[in-house]
Amino acid sequence: MMVRMGSPAPSIKVEDWLRGEPVADFQPGKVYIVEFWATWCKLCAAEMLELMQLQEKYNDSGLEVVAVAANEDAPTAVEARTNLKAWLTEKCSHLNYRIAFDHTGEMNKLWRDPSFSVGIPTSFVVDRDGNIAFIGPPSQLDEILPKVLNGSWRISNKAKAADTERIARSEPMAREQALKQPIDDRFWAAVKLEDWKTVLWAIEEGIALMPDDINFRLAHAHLLLHKIQDMWTGLPVMRQLVRDAIGKTSKDWMVSALDLLFHPANDHSRLPSTERFAMGKELSEHILALNPPQDDSPKFRSYPAVARYYHENGNNDRAIELVELALTSLDGPEPIPAELKNQHLPDLLQALAKYRGVNSLCGSAKQFPEGAKALGRGGKIKKRNWSKWLSGQFVHFPAVTAARKVDAALGRSFAAGSRLKSS
């Protein structure tokens, strides 16, 4: 049965309550926020403070916040629970709302799957009658929650239109994800065993099912070039990826392809140098044509990859110029959330220091003081994801986050991390 605005709220069936008293059922007259989150999700962590503020602000109006950690990334429930407890002790020792833990998948089956909720953080608001009043990103709660509390939201035309739009947007993504899930499970099981033949079969099955899925296409080229190092098979795959990226006029595809060719985490020693730089030149020129230096569009997602190409090609001045433009765009005319700035600043400053030949980040941090502050707050994303596997470390792949609709609202809406399995 579909869960949408107006549906009776599903049950809360969790394994454990780590903070606060258990919620057996939804009490009439109270309003509940049921928040799905995970410790590896940076945006989730950033939203926790806002949820604390909402709980304090509307406590006397009958609000109860329940955060459900249903996507912790650990092999066993014991490990997931231990990691979660440690994270809460370190990061959120003063929480004023309940935290529930579920590693069985039951809460996702009851809430997220039937509502086509493809990412986290996701908020479900349950009104005073025990019905779903809102499903969506927590960034919208400031506007919507007061109307739910006074009973005006669910009956409004705006609410009905928003829910219809949400389903139209999310349902195709959710159904596609359900198709990919068995392939994804086989993929990760084989990666864990370093069984590259099975990994290749899983990827090829995924491409046959969804030829335009960027995760499968990137994984295919990465596996052949950087894991198996089969240049005979891998180079034609890489060439086709570059052609398709340019043919689609997709900045995300082009940046991701460029990262496969020039990201320092990958071993490029077996790639023919002439062909690698020719593909890099073509991709870089198309990216700069789509997002030229003189316009005001954000550059922090695409310019670092282009800068790496120019740096390795010997044009260090151009690389420095592009990174500086990327840093400047973080404070451009289009508002960018602080958590998104903090995600990109450390890598940008590190790249700038490297291209300038500076041994530390001090010079860069002084030039960009906000960046220096952000460096102290930055941290690695603790999760297993496609971006991590594709690069060998935790890096940002624009195409992967775009698949999660992060780019559509500069990181605020349905930020789910970058893996298929968790969402």
Secondary structure, 3 states (H helix, E strand, C coil): CCCCCCCECCCCCCCEEEECCCCCCCCCCCEEEEEEECCCCHHHHHHHHHHHHHHHHCHHHCEEEEEEECCCCCCCHHHHHHHHHHHHHHHCCCCCCEEEECCCCHHHHHHHHHHCCCCCCEEEEECCCCEEEEEECHHHHHHHHHHHHCCCCCCCHHHHHHHHHHHHHHHHHHHHHHHHHHHHHHHHHHHHHCCHHHHHHHHHHHHHHCCCCHHHHHHHHHHHHHHCCCHHHHHHHHHHHHHHHHHCCCHHHHHHHHHHHHCCCCCCCCCCHHHHHHHHHHHHHHHHHHCCCCCCCCCCCCHHHHHHHHHHCCCHHHHHHHHHHHHHHCCCCCCCCHHHHHHHHHHHHHHHHHHHCCCCCHHHHHHCHHHHHHHHHCCCCCCCCHHHHHHCCCCCCHHHHHHCCCHHHCCCCCCCCCCCCCC
